[in-house]
Amino acid sequence: MKLRSLFIGLAIALLAVSVYLVLEKNASQKVSYNQHIRPIINTKCITCHGGVKKSAELSFLFREEALDTAESGVPAIIPGDAKNSEMYKRIINHDPEFRMPLEAAPLSEKEIDLIGRWIDQGAEWEDHWAYVPPSRDITLPEITGDHKANNGIDHFIFSKLADNGLAPAPRAEKEVLLRRLYLDLTGLPPTPDQARAFLADDSADAYEKLVDQLLASPYFGERWAAMWLDLARYADTKGYEKDLDRNIWKYRDWVIQAFNQDKPFDEFTIEQLAGDLLPDPTKDQLIATAFHRNTMANDEGGTDNEEFRVAAVVERVGTTFEVWQGTTMACVQCHSHPYDPIRHEEFYKFMAFFNSTEDRDIYNEQPKLFTYEDGTDEKVQATLDWITSHLNEKDADIKPKGKFLHEQKEDLLYRLGYRKVEAEEYQASSKLIELLAPNQDAVWQVQDSSWIRFEGVDLTEVEAISFRCATAISGGFIDVRLDSLNGRKIGGTEITNTGDWDQWKVFKTSLQPVTGTHTVYYQFRKNKDLTQHLFHLDWIYYHEKHPLKEKYNARFNQKLEELAAVQSVFTPIMQDLPDSKRRVTHVFERGNWMTPGQEVTADVPATLGEIPDGSPVNRMGMARWLASKANPLTARVAVNRFWEQLFGYGIIETMEEFGSQGEPPSHAQLLDWLAVQFMEQYHWSIKALLKQIVMSATYQQSSAATLEKIEKDPRNRLLSRGPRVRLTAEQVRDQILAVSGLINLEMYGPSVKPPRPDASSNGWGSWNAATGKDQYRRSLYVFTKRTSPFPMLTTFDGTSRNVCTSRRIRTNTPLQALTMLNDSTFFTAAKALAIQMAAVHPTDVATCLREGYERVLFRTPDVEKLKALQLLYEEALGHYSKEYHKEKLAHTVAVTQDDTIRIKAFTLVANALLNIDDFVTKN
Amino acid sequence: MKNIMDEAQYRIAAYNTRRHFLKKCMSGLGATALGALTGCDLWLDTTGKSVSVTANAARTMTSHFPGKAKNVIFLHMAGAPSQLELFDYKPALNKLDGQDCPASLLEGKKFAFIQGVPQMLGTQATFKQHGQSGAYVSDYLPHFSKMVDEVTFLKAVHTDEFNHAPAQLLMHSGSPRLGRPSMGSWISYGLGSENQNLPGFVVLVSGSEPSAGKSVWGSGFLPTVYQGVQCRSQGDPVLYLSNPEDVDPVLRKRSIEIINTINEQEYKETLDPEILTRISQYELAFRMQTSVPEVMNINDEPEWIHQMYGTNPGKNSFANNCLLARRLVEHGVRFVQLFDRRWDTHGAGPNNGVDGALKDACQEVDKSMSALLLDLKQRGLLDETLVVWGGEFGRTPMMEARSGADFKGRDHHGDAFTMWMAGGGIKKGFTYGETDEIGFSGISGRVHVHDLQATILHTLGLNHERLTYEFQGRNFRLTDVAGKVVKDILA
């Protein structure tokens, strides 16, 4: 008995000691802000005490705010003294009137303990992990067992699998890897020859050779451009009500070429954001800046250009942050970031980088770069050469000036007195000037007294002006006014009925003598009979008194005409306003552009580093900050995007959000290690990064699951098997065109309009479907109409490209089934495939079907699948023969149609083949 | 096939751990108790988060609280009809006809087209009081004037936008910029569809497509399964619904069976649950091939119904769309969105005024929208169907006088305009809100577009502040950061 109580007593004492020791140990253990405190604050406190609401003038977003005196007159946190810190006092208070969080369950004892100790330990804040640059020396985790790692990636993946009691899957079959690699790297399946070549190659490095070959393929750039164009919100129209066409496909081609050339990601970044600010930029570097000219523009009658210019600039801030920093800035437009340490005014400081560009939501999309396509550049060059070589000796100084061909041409024509100006290239206009859809190459007027303005026109030698117009009514006038809308009228003409709205005629007015360079207004007015549409105006011509060209013969002048007639292609680009015209940027109160607040100057958010030393504080400096190795986010965000394209999910699934509200990474160390590799080892080479990933054993795993894996790793986030995800919209369509042989692999150029079931031929939204081989171009060349995107692509989760999209959420819907089964292009593809299948063997159906299956999936079908296909073939054949015989009775002349029936039956089978899950899925 | 689907259900249930479920469903709400009410049912939760998102899969009807309405029919008069010719009777304005607009009204105001000092324009219609409620309706709407005791008029609706595309976007997505989900998408995300064989959100267009294009029924950042499906009264009722010429329904059925047989094989090899979803979607597609043409075929309606609506089978018309709307809600389609674009009456020409053109436009819709209310009522559907009618904004009490012409037209006006609502939980024969004596501004009962949206969600049993979706690290909702339910109009 005694012994027993003694024993109990001892036990109690021991327990007390150990509890004391545990507590003591706890108390001395460092509390981590990121690990312990941030989750509490973000879920329990920050809604009321954060970037949006600052109840009681208290916010926990920044340390200095939390330590500052709050409304109550005392600071919420006194570092080192939890007992006297208001925050601590309030969370332990028992009175619900005082206890925090208000009107909610009290914090748990563990949470209270953590906060208390954290304050006692000094209440240190830590940056969210994503705002701290990745460590340069991450050691590869050890891997146990006999799973062979191909490279560093496998160390991270395999060790985490082992932690979860899982093993990697075996390597996928060669046939599977073949298709996976082709689709992943080029977006296209292999051709039968390519497949045979790889499958026959038994060398040890056959796989690596294929990787290198595909990375060098021209189709590589097309496949990866498809991803980037979602981020760039690239579209072939401007959006909003009118949604008129926009000519910006050269940007799309630039992206393709950039990927094909493996332009390092830092250069890729700088050229798109600030290519125009590079020293002596090339044409390509200017076209790259069209990245931010993909913002929508509103041509709807009666809209305020400044409103939509501001909307575009605001959008550029958000897009830049989403694309390069995986950070949401949209909320910071109206108030400080609710969860992450980005202040309201920092949005506008960043906006200041974009606020002084020349574009201003005007109809003609200035500023633009004019180029010559399809060999016309050679013609222009030749004509220019001819003209300069035929100049008289004393005119020899009229050698064309300017960097690019278009400028040289314009300069030469101007100096020879050939002064034709396109009316739509005005610098400003009244609200109610519109451009004639769809080409937008002539001006028309919605309202009386509307006007267009040209700046810097030298009128010294000009004695008359001509206007090329078309109208079906008479009674419109053009007044030429000097320097202001109410300025001196120096000329004018009536525009009379030319016969019809597309019958053009030239009207001429003499001009009062004027010297010097002026702003010229063309005001359009009407007499009483007219209602609204006055006339169309194509171009304006300035007649000089003694144009130099008159000194030359007819042949010479003919050459000038030829030169002027060559059509150029324009691309909207970025250009900064001259210093004298730079706009001042203000904070917008509550995000409203009509209520400007304090003035701000350009800068990047303090949390995310600073503009690199020696870089200017402008868009270039901003671009260099993004492309800098010191930026904590750029490499991580980029690596995550490429990873997602290959595995179906990013290491961070919320690719658009790396902030504290985003999903935590599945493999944090791997993300950082890859980001560092990308910068330091590969020097931002995308091809090197992709090669590293596809060479990993992780990527090459078989995608077949086991019950255990489905249970422990249902979404394959741990990569316990190879990726198995549905192909993207573009891949689905391109693959069908490819395996059927219909595909037209022509690269580059204006977008095309393949048939769509809702095509209509009337109105501005008309879609005149291509009938020739253009309809079989790859999907990234399909014309993107923002208000009416291509239905097949959107059904498969393609975006309408109105806004930057980081992630397409995959869906699986009956509309996809209907599209795959019934789309006319896809059914044509089935027919094309059927013809090839039927040609394999005249009688042996099984062989035909087997080859068809192999053609589509590069694998031999097993017996059961083949049996199923054969069953379908037999039934279809029976069905079509019956139909044929019925028809034959109706027609007295019978033609042998066996082949037709056979092909019809094969078509139905081919249609089925193009619908099986395996085909629309990357295995 | 049966076994494999059972197995799928079993598996899905097995993966559906509590933690996973909570994470998906709670993220937007901040309160544990509401999880089951957000439309996060078993199916969406598991396949939605794990692999892809499916629509039309069996989803339980879930709401935040019991709603009176089950379905919504939104009749959008794109281009914006003039409230001053239809509902907002202003004798004082008639007296001011032709006089200059007082400067006080113009101060700080922006208009789309009006320049300088415009003149006031009295109503071009003749007004009379109707029904027991005594609501004013003009002679432009003879049929509808008999329905006033069924509806609530909102006389002082206001919006922030005065251009068509942004205003339409604000009306349907809560934001004037592109990229947000539309109301129908939010509602199908919240409540799912009642009919497995039809989409939950259907769009019907007459005239031409609305200014803002298909974006007004887009799903924004919600998965594309929630976007509106445009059904057409000409051609294929749903894109890609018809089989190719050589494939008849028997062959189509067989080929889908074979596709699914092969897919089952594939499932056995890979155990990828996504394949099971695909199998069920192909079956659903086949069922839709029958169910959609059935519901879209108005020829089987009796003659008196055609008379009542003034339909014109085989043509694209608002009347046909009204009848289709009734058929669709009858079949359990959650949200039916009609767009009718013919209402932009600026007076920019002789056939574009609030006299002739507006009257013609009214003739196109008057009979059929009234018939829709009557027909829903006689079938006992009006109590559970909310009908909403209106434009994206209203029109000015001033004459636009574009180019100085004297055609009777009005410019865009967002400060005060009339909309009406009927059925599903809304008061009958009621008027809410009032404008000043010339109909320029609301003086009481003002209802912002976000308030209207909050109210529509409320009638369906959805709390607009709780119907959220996490995107870019924060919760988004239809009503942005605003919106108050207009409680006074609830029955």
HADDOCK unambig.tbl for C-alpha pairs under 7 A between the chains (distance, minus, plus):
assign (segid A and resid 240 and name CA) (segid B and resid 165 and name CA) 5.84 0.50 0.50
assign (segid A and resid 240 and name CA) (segid B and resid 212 and name CA) 5.66 0.50 0.50
assign (segid A and resid 241 and name CA) (segid B and resid 165 and name CA) 5.11 0.50 0.50
assign (segid A and resid 241 and name CA) (segid B and resid 211 and name CA) 4.55 0.50 0.50
assign (segid A and resid 241 and name CA) (segid B and resid 212 and name CA) 5.03 0.50 0.50
assign (segid A and resid 302 and name CA) (segid B and resid 112 and name CA) 4.29 0.50 0.50
assign (segid A and resid 302 and name CA) (segid B and resid 113 and name CA) 5.49 0.50 0.50
assign (segid A and resid 303 and name CA) (segid B and resid 112 and name CA) 6.34 0.50 0.50
assign (segid A and resid 303 and name CA) (segid B and resid 163 and name CA) 6.65 0.50 0.50
assign (segid A and resid 328 and name CA) (segid B and resid 472 and name CA) 5.72 0.50 0.50
assign (segid A and resid 447 and name CA) (segid B and resid 402 and name CA) 6.45 0.50 0.50
assign (segid A and resid 447 and name CA) (segid B and resid 403 and name CA) 5.01 0.50 0.50
assign (segid A and resid 448 and name CA) (segid B and resid 403 and name CA) 4.58 0.50 0.50
assign (segid A and resid 531 and name CA) (segid B and resid 349 and name CA) 6.19 0.50 0.50
assign (segid A and resid 531 and name CA) (segid B and resid 403 and name CA) 6.85 0.50 0.50
assign (segid A and resid 531 and name CA) (segid B and resid 405 and name CA) 6.53 0.50 0.50
assign (segid A and resid 532 and name CA) (segid B and resid 348 and name CA) 6.80 0.50 0.50
assign (segid A and resid 532 and name CA) (segid B and resid 403 and name CA) 6.50 0.50 0.50
assign (segid A and resid 656 and name CA) (segid B and resid 472 and name CA) 5.82 0.50 0.50
assign (segid A and resid 657 and name CA) (segid B and resid 472 and name CA) 5.34 0.50 0.50
assign (segid A and resid 657 and name CA) (segid B and resid 473 and name CA) 5.92 0.50 0.50
assign (segid A and resid 661 and name CA) (segid B and resid 473 and name CA) 4.90 0.50 0.50
assign (segid A and resid 662 and name CA) (segid B and resid 473 and name CA) 5.53 0.50 0.50
assign (segid A and resid 703 and name CA) (segid B and resid 270 and name CA) 6.94 0.50 0.50
assign (segid A and resid 704 and name CA) (segid B and resid 269 and name CA) 6.51 0.50 0.50
assign (segid A and resid 704 and name CA) (segid B and resid 270 and name CA) 4.08 0.50 0.50
assign (segid A and resid 704 and name CA) (segid B and resid 271 and name CA) 6.86 0.50 0.50
assign (segid A and resid 705 and name CA) (segid B and resid 270 and name CA) 5.32 0.50 0.50
assign (segid A and resid 705 and name CA) (segid B and resid 271 and name CA) 5.73 0.50 0.50
assign (segid A and resid 706 and name CA) (segid B and resid 271 and name CA) 6.95 0.50 0.50
assign (segid A and resid 711 and name CA) (segid B and resid 15 and name CA) 6.81 0.50 0.50
assign (segid A and resid 715 and name CA) (segid B and resid 50 and name CA) 5.07 0.50 0.50
assign (segid A and resid 715 and name CA) (segid B and resid 51 and name CA) 6.60 0.50 0.50
assign (segid A and resid 757 and name CA) (segid B and resid 239 and name CA) 6.44 0.50 0.50
assign (segid A and resid 787 and name CA) (segid B and resid 212 and name CA) 6.66 0.50 0.50
assign (segid A and resid 787 and name CA) (segid B and resid 213 and name CA) 4.52 0.50 0.50
assign (segid A and resid 787 and name CA) (segid B and resid 214 and name CA) 5.37 0.50 0.50
assign (segid A and resid 787 and name CA) (segid B and resid 215 and name CA) 6.00 0.50 0.50
assign (segid A and resid 788 and name CA) (segid B and resid 213 and name CA) 6.37 0.50 0.50
assign (segid A and resid 788 and name CA) (segid B and resid 214 and name CA) 5.73 0.50 0.50
assign (segid A and resid 797 and name CA) (segid B and resid 224 and name CA) 6.20 0.50 0.50
assign (segid A and resid 802 and name CA) (segid B and resid 178 and name CA) 6.29 0.50 0.50
assign (segid A and resid 802 and name CA) (segid B and resid 179 and name CA) 6.58 0.50 0.50
assign (segid A and resid 803 and name CA) (segid B and resid 179 and name CA) 6.18 0.50 0.50
assign (segid A and resid 809 and name CA) (segid B and resid 223 and name CA) 5.91 0.50 0.50
assign (segid A and resid 810 and name CA) (segid B and resid 52 and name CA) 4.95 0.50 0.50
assign (segid A and resid 810 and name CA) (segid B and resid 53 and name CA) 6.52 0.50 0.50
assign (segid A and resid 811 and name CA) (segid B and resid 52 and name CA) 4.72 0.50 0.50
assign (segid A and resid 811 and name CA) (segid B and resid 53 and name CA) 4.45 0.50 0.50
assign (segid A and resid 811 and name CA) (segid B and resid 54 and name CA) 5.77 0.50 0.50
assign (segid A and resid 811 and name CA) (segid B and resid 223 and name CA) 6.91 0.50 0.50
assign (segid A and resid 811 and name CA) (segid B and resid 225 and name CA) 6.70 0.50 0.50
assign (segid A and resid 812 and name CA) (segid B and resid 52 and name CA) 6.16 0.50 0.50
assign (segid A and resid 812 and name CA) (segid B and resid 53 and name CA) 6.00 0.50 0.50
assign (segid A and resid 812 and name CA) (segid B and resid 54 and name CA) 5.13 0.50 0.50
assign (segid A and resid 812 and name CA) (segid B and resid 278 and name CA) 6.53 0.50 0.50
assign (segid A and resid 813 and name CA) (segid B and resid 54 and name CA) 5.59 0.50 0.50
assign (segid A and resid 813 and name CA) (segid B and resid 55 and name CA) 6.13 0.50 0.50
assign (segid A and resid 813 and name CA) (segid B and resid 225 and name CA) 6.88 0.50 0.50
assign (segid A and resid 813 and name CA) (segid B and resid 281 and name CA) 5.76 0.50 0.50
assign (segid A and resid 814 and name CA) (segid B and resid 281 and name CA) 4.70 0.50 0.50
assign (segid A and resid 814 and name CA) (segid B and resid 282 and name CA) 6.04 0.50 0.50
assign (segid A and resid 814 and name CA) (segid B and resid 284 and name CA) 5.98 0.50 0.50
assign (segid A and resid 814 and name CA) (segid B and resid 285 and name CA) 4.70 0.50 0.50
assign (segid A and resid 815 and name CA) (segid B and resid 285 and name CA) 6.87 0.50 0.50
assign (segid A and resid 817 and name CA) (segid B and resid 281 and name CA) 6.86 0.50 0.50
assign (segid A and resid 817 and name CA) (segid B and resid 282 and name CA) 5.63 0.50 0.50
assign (segid A and resid 817 and name CA) (segid B and resid 285 and name CA) 6.26 0.50 0.50
assign (segid A and resid 818 and name CA) (segid B and resid 240 and name CA) 5.60 0.50 0.50
assign (segid A and resid 818 and name CA) (segid B and resid 241 and name CA) 6.02 0.50 0.50
assign (segid A and resid 818 and name CA) (segid B and resid 285 and name CA) 6.08 0.50 0.50
assign (segid A and resid 819 and name CA) (segid B and resid 240 and name CA) 5.39 0.50 0.50
assign (segid A and resid 822 and name CA) (segid B and resid 240 and name CA) 5.46 0.50 0.50
assign (segid A and resid 822 and name CA) (segid B and resid 242 and name CA) 6.77 0.50 0.50
assign (segid A and resid 822 and name CA) (segid B and resid 243 and name CA) 5.50 0.50 0.50
assign (segid A and resid 822 and name CA) (segid B and resid 244 and name CA) 5.78 0.50 0.50
assign (segid A and resid 823 and name CA) (segid B and resid 240 and name CA) 5.84 0.50 0.50
assign (segid A and resid 865 and name CA) (segid B and resid 262 and name CA) 5.66 0.50 0.50
assign (segid A and resid 868 and name CA) (segid B and resid 258 and name CA) 6.05 0.50 0.50
assign (segid A and resid 869 and name CA) (segid B and resid 258 and name CA) 6.98 0.50 0.50
assign (segid A and resid 872 and name CA) (segid B and resid 255 and name CA) 6.58 0.50 0.50
assign (segid A and resid 872 and name CA) (segid B and resid 258 and name CA) 6.86 0.50 0.50
assign (segid A and resid 876 and name CA) (segid B and resid 251 and name CA) 6.85 0.50 0.50
assign (segid A and resid 912 and name CA) (segid B and resid 255 and name CA) 6.20 0.50 0.50
assign (segid A and resid 912 and name CA) (segid B and resid 259 and name CA) 5.90 0.50 0.50
assign (segid A and resid 915 and name CA) (segid B and resid 259 and name CA) 6.86 0.50 0.50
assign (segid A and resid 916 and name CA) (segid B and resid 259 and name CA) 5.62 0.50 0.50
assign (segid A and resid 916 and name CA) (segid B and resid 263 and name CA) 6.28 0.50 0.50
assign (segid A and resid 917 and name CA) (segid B and resid 263 and name CA) 6.00 0.50 0.50
assign (segid A and resid 917 and name CA) (segid B and resid 275 and name CA) 6.51 0.50 0.50
